[in-house]
Amino acid sequence: MCLLQEAHQHISALSTMLYIVPTPIGNLLDITLRALEVLKQVDLILAEDTRTSGKLLNHYQITRPLTTYHMHNEHQIVPHLVSQLQEGKKMAMISDAGTPGISDAAFLLVRECIKQGIKVECLPGATAFVPALVNSGLPMTRFTFEGFLPPKKGRQTMLKKLAEEDRTMIIYESPHRLLKTLQEFVQYFGADRQCSVSRELSKMYEENAHGTLQELVEHFQKKEVKGEIVIVLAGKE
């Protein structure tokens, strides 16, 4: 029996399940065979943005029902989704890119499913910070994932706290704020702190820039920055 047949039988045999399904962060080939099989078999797919997810699903000729699930509507629809799961529906949750729950909505529904005794299974797969961390050349034995820093309120307090962190730090940032953030890091962490900036991961123009914070400020001052950003910052010595 081939692996796809085994996966198909395994999924079909389940009556109630919420699958957390990672999707590619750039290159569409980075989705797993198991993820594709799950998405083809569930009764409903929960998507962060149905327009974005629709491109992926159309590429793989997946035609399952699709509905929106994101941080702005999750409080309202979680009870309804849990009710459907209790009735025996199989659902898959996907985000625009990467693993749902990593800087995306997922927590409330997963927590409620666990509370109600509904099985939750998270498939392994793409997430942006892992390749960025491995590519950074910084210590990987101990690290802290900080996601997006507060844009305004609480940002200074967080930066002061992170200045004392001795583990490698992983931070997400948008392209239009990257330069300002690196300049703030120089102020709080010192110009000589080692850092890596990864963008456009898995895409044609992937870049992994390494150096001190000051060197990276000078590097990104000279170019237009595009793509989602992962900053990997050395901890305090």
Sequence and secondary structure as in RCSB ss.txt:
>XXXX:A:sequence
MCLLQEAHQHISALSTMLYIVPTPIGNLLDITLRALEVLKQVDLILAEDTRTSGKLLNHYQITRPLTTYHMHNEH
QIVPHLVSQLQEGKKMAMISDAGTPGISDAAFLLVRECIKQGIKVECLPGATAFVPALVNSGLPMTRFTFEGFLP
PKKGRQTMLKKLAEEDRTMIIYESPHRLLKTLQEFVQYFGADRQCSVSRELSKMYEENAHGTLQELVEHFQKKEV
KGEIVIVLAGKE
>XXXX:A:secstr
  HHHHHHHHHHT SSEEEE  B SS GGGS HHHHHHHHH SEEEES HHHHHHHHHHTT    EEE  TTTHH
HHHHHHHHHHHTT EEEEE SSB TTSSSS HHHHHHHHHTT  EEE     THHHHHHHH S  SSEEEEEE  
SSTTHHHHHHHHTT  SEEEEEE GGGHHHHHHHHHHHH TT EEEEEESTTSTT EEEEEEHHHHHHHHHTS  
 S EEEEE    
